């Protein structure tokens, strides 16, 4: 029995060292040498101050800024906060807000539904009733931390931002284009506008 136990213990120690120490150090070293910025979280700094990560969305308010897509967590930081809504596309709460359908004449809503978000988006951005609203403007991502909005969403917000900042609309649209990321690997997903980097570029342009 001892002859069988000793080799087993040796293998446990060896593989624990290889997989628990050597492998993580090798992966960490390769990441730091090959793409240190991405490995460290793609952090964004301005004037020596950390303002966020280009891969994690954050809330922006005010007419002078582009707004991100809605977030079920309010873009709250920290572990355990990255979750989306579990409501399906036909759920009344998701569509109409947290309201009791039994009493339609009484507004008991605690959060806005998609219909409310569409109305608010049109009012905030001066969008006429005949213009289609991009899906990402009124729905959150699965993680609720998406840093991007669609190009269509950004273009609809551009007039509001330009007016609030006293900029030419073409200048704002140029910044939108400059801060648009292409499809992953050239063919996956759709191009998206990084809200954090776009707003920082706006601040830097004035």
Secondary structure, DSSP 8 states (H G I E B T S, - for coil): -HHHHHHHHHHHHHHHHIIIIIHHHHHHHHHHHHHHHHHTT-EEEETTEEEEETTS-----STTS------TTTT--STT--------TT-HHHHH-S--TT-TTS---SS--HHHHHHHHHHHHT--TTS---GGGTS--SSS---EE-HHHHHHHHHHHHHHHT--HHHHHHHHHHTEE--BTTTBS--EEEHHHHHHHHHHT-
